[in-house]
Structure formats: structure tokens, C-alpha cells
């Protein structure tokens, strides 16, 4: 219908049925018109005919257009409209309307808007001016003559007195801009809708050629009342209540007392009693106080006859945030005089839309009361403390705890009221970031992949390799593109995971899921598809993040002072903050023995929770993303000492030893039974013996070759050569060092087997380190 408004009240099944009926009706009118006119009927003409001839529904209700669209489809009238407009609708034109300027950034900063939508409290607090741009769009193959023929003298009119627009507009092919002024300051709380229509006065029967939808929501300010926690609390005076607009007339507001007769807490709104019936829907808009981070909702049933089924939805529209991430949606069954409580995360200084409805099959009238209370705790890092924004933060304020930088100092603020806090920080996920080891961009030449106008689609395939050291369920994520489907700039994305045998274990797309991986080597592939190769080139460095849920969360210590954090003293306890108070907390450090074995090179992610629910028990739904970067691994002192103890050799000596070892390696490969190889071996032996007469690996190889040559009947004759080679090996061994080494390896009489084994192992290491490359080499003797 072209309107911009709040969350619709029509159930999805009903919307689907209506869409099916409308499509069928349009399909009936289109062929009939084609048959009579013998010309192509464009979708633009069909839409204009349907919208201009629909029967309006909803009466004068401000949300009639938002709920029912343009109204009830009239197939016969739409057919007559198509017949009558056959000549004046040539060339076929679609009018594109965009709005810029003014408040109303709920769609996102810089996002194009097709109407005016003033939803947040500050947006509807003052009048605003918007710039409307209208551009006629013709078919891409339209001729220059058709483009030049577009010229519409239009009369502009507003459907509401609080919207001002120019009187006339001459619209040509290049488009025109004009300004409209919206003044919502005098409007009562609730939903208000208006339109600016553009009509050709010479063809008024055609209806609006285009319209600019304007939706204004004036949220209800919370009624002020004293703090219930204050001993001097006094009843608040009854507040004047502005009657909600038509369609919401049964919403009652009360700020004086709760149902039990006590004083309402501050930042609390009571609605009711509300009268509901089958299929009836009530909607209310509430201004969330600045600083609020969660809300608690209480629904109290009245004294009706039987249990009823209700639907409740609390929604905030935030830029680039899905409804499922910013709303509470629940179906509840309430018996007479019962109560239902729930809590949800909110964003302060914005509008909360509360929708209540009795299910259509739940017969009989009912009465309920609703109480909405807002609470808030905010956390920010203190200036001068290391903090770089959290990799774990999907939204909101993220905290980064660097294991190498010590504890993290944060400031906790209670902006609204006296609040009970119970700090608790847990790390529940471990993530590993991977860079691609291979990238390939290739054209897709299959006929099924061809695009219109001969354009070619390209595919970028990124390959990642990783080793799983801990069995578990992993979620392969591509943070750059995941969770973006219809609004993604890419045509498609695909993620696959394979094991070491190249068996496919997982396939995912924009919404990643978990996959069970065993220990070992794995490969992952990520594919992006687009028709611009330059865009895919920019994505070659895209990281893949493997996230695994820990079997048991890692608790982060929280202290109330820096001294306690340094000395691992007493942890912070449950306490209270008065409204406006601030307190400092210190997070960490995290004990190394509590961290997972595979923590090095990875990031731990979790949440910090502070607030406690006022009704019921447990932590408030509002929490703060927390990321932990582990400190570098401890240096192995033994390896460091071993590296430092070894004397550095001169380059000439290192070169000589390298050549010697290479010749010795070749000598081991030469066979004694092959004459040519045997001659080369004798030459190498003579050369090495001259330079290295006491090198044990060389003497051992000579002994092995002499023994291998003494085979068959000639062995007795060659045994003296074998014995001489063995004697040369023995003569090269320093027997004094060998005896001392064996004595150290012998276990003491009062030592256990375990300690003896440990000492023996360490002594072998020391013996190997003290051996030299030439002369007496006990390491070679052991080998």
C-alpha cells in the first residue's frame, strides 16, 4: 500500500491469504484488459488501477491504511479503470518517491526513505521540514520521444491539517523536488497518519499518480511518581490522561496507585482496565526513559469466566536491527485473576510499541491490566584504561579484557532509580579467527548462471585450513556477511566444512549453525557470488571465525577495588545503587588454570550481567558483551637456557659441519654391492676420515658398511676389518664421561621408580646438550 507504519496487526496467515486473493483478482483483470486493448498491460498500470479503485476499510481510524492497505479489491472497477486509462497511461511511467532531510533515522543513517516516519520521542517533539524527490521511471528501452513526452501538471493536497505542501507541481522526465512541513507538536499521544496526494486536475478520475505517506507516532510519557524504595514516599497526584486516538479508545492510563493500592514505582506506566474480545487488538506507544536498559511487564487478568489466550508483543524499531533482536513476542493463557510477568531488553530514549490482543478463537470478553516498569544500568570503561571495542559485541557496548594488561576498570551507573546489582561475568564461547590460505575467483559460464544482457557472474572461493584440538560443536561464522540476507550486497554466500578425508560435514549460508567436529585437520570453504569481479577482489582477505561453546563457562573475577584485584582479594558482592549513583568495578585477571587448553591464539566471549529482576528472581535480561584476549604463553625456561648455553660457532665451522653431514648422508645411501657406488663411498670415507678422524657417526657408518660387506663364505676373512672398525668406535668414546653419565642415570636406593625415571630423562637431555660435534661424542654413542 506504500504506507510506512508500525508493526502490522494482521496475522501472517491472514496476510498470506489476502495476498493470494489480490493476486488472483489482478490476474483476472489483466488478461481481460489485454484481450480488449490488444496491448501490453504493465505492472505499474495494474497497481495504479487496483489502488485507485479499492473500497476503503477501517473508517476514519488513523491506522486504517496501515492495517488494511488501500482497501478491498474491486476487480470489475479495476478492469474499467484499465480500459479508460489506456491512452493517458502511455508511455508507461512509474513514479519513484524518496524523502530526505528532517528527523526520522529509524531506517538507518543515510538510508533512502519512501515516506516520512516520525517514531522516536525526539522526532515528534518539534515541527520538521522534509525534501521530497519525485522521479518518473520508464522502461530501460524507452525512446527519447517517450521520455520527452512525460509532463504532468499536478495539484498537491494534504489529507491532514498538520501537514503542509505546495499547491502545484509541474513534473517532467528529469524529476522534481518539493518540500513538505510536518508539525506534530499539537497531536495527542498515539498513532497519526496522513498523505500528500498528487492529482492531475484534467484527469482527476485517475486518482493520485503518487502519494507521500506520513506516519507520526507520539509516545506516552511516563507518569512521574516518588521512588517506592524511599521511606518518605508519598502518593503521587493523579495525572491528566489524554484520550488515545480512535481505535485505541479502550486504553486506560493510571499513575496514582497500583492494583494493590500502593504507590507505583518511578518510571512505571499502568494501562487498564483494558476490555478485549476475540480478535480485538490494542496498541500503545511508550517513551522509554533515557538510560533504561530493560523493562518488566506484568499482565493481570480480570474476573472473567474462563481462561483466555492473549498475544502480547513489545517492539522497538532500531536502525539495522532485526525485529527478533529488539522485541518480546509471547502467547499466554491467563485464568481469571491470574498474573503473568516477563522482562525484555530495551534501548533508552526511544519508543516501545506495546500490542495486546485476545486470540480470535478464545471466545468471550475479558479484562486485563498491564503494568510496564523500566530499569537501567549502564557500563563504560574508564578513561585511561585499555579498551578497543569488543569482537564479541553484536550490539551495544562491548568490553574487552586483555589478559596481558591486567584488570579492566569499568564504571557502573544507575540513571533511573535505586537498583540492586549482583555482578557476574562468564565466558561461554571460544573463537578462532582464520585467514584464507587460498583464494580463487572464477567466472560462472554455465547457461544456468548467465545473467541478463550477457553479464557474467563470478565466484570467489576462499579456502581455510585449521586443526581441531578439542572435540565439540563449532559454529563457522563469517561476521562480515552473516545475518544479512535480503539486504546483502552479495548475490549469495555459502560455507562448507570438510574433514581430513574431504568428507562434507557442514553446509551453511547467511545464518550459520553448529556442526560437531572431531579432533584433527579440517578444511573450510566460503563462496561469494557477484557480477562485479572488483567487489570480490576486495573480499579476498575475509576472515572465518570458528566459535565453540565451552563445556563449562569460565568465571571472570570481579572486585570492588584495584587492591583486591591485584591481590585476588574479596570479590564484589551484591549491593544497591541509588538513582544517579556510580560505582567502579574491576574485572579480572582470569586465573590461567581456569582457561581452556586451546586458548592460545583465540578469543573468549561471554557477557557481564549486573542488574537483578525486581519481580521474581534472577539476572535482568540486559547484559553487556565481554571479550577476553588471553595473555601470551609463558616462556619455556629450559628451552631458553638450552639455547643460551650452546656456544655460537663461527660461520666457517658451521659450513664445514654442514658439508660433512651432507656427505655422511650421501654415504649412507650408497650401496656396497654396486661397484660404482662402492668406489664413491671409499672416496668419501677417505676424505672424511682425514678431516674428522674421531667423528662417531662417521666411524659407526664405517663399521656398519664393513659388517655389511662381510657376508657369505668370505665373512671369516673380513671379520678383522669389522673388529678394527669397532675398535676405532670404542677408542673415540670418552669412557670417563660415559661412566659419569651412567652413574647419574642409576636410580638411588631410596628413590621411587617415578622419580628415577624423571631424573634419567632429564640427565639424558643434559648429556645430549653437552656433546660436541667432533672428538668424544657420547650422544652419538647412545644412538
Helices and strands as residue ranges (DSSP letters): H 12-37, H 43-53, H 64-68, H 75-84, E 94-100, E 115-118, E 128-137, H 144-148, E 151-158, E 163-165, E 168-172, E 176-182, E 190-199, G 201-206, E 210-218, E 253-254, E 268-276, E 281-287, E 294-301, E 308-315, G 323-325, E 327-334, E 339-345, E 351-358, E 366-375, E 378-381, E 398-402, E 408-413, E 419-434, E 438-444, G 447-449, G 452-454, E 457-468, E 472-477, E 492-499, E 504-508, E 514-517, E 520-530, H 533-538, E 544-556, E 558-559, H 562-567, E 575-577, E 582-587, G 592-594, E 603-611, E 623-629, H 637-645, H 651-669, H 675-691, H 696-709, G 712-714, H 715-731, H 735-745, H 753-770, H 778-782
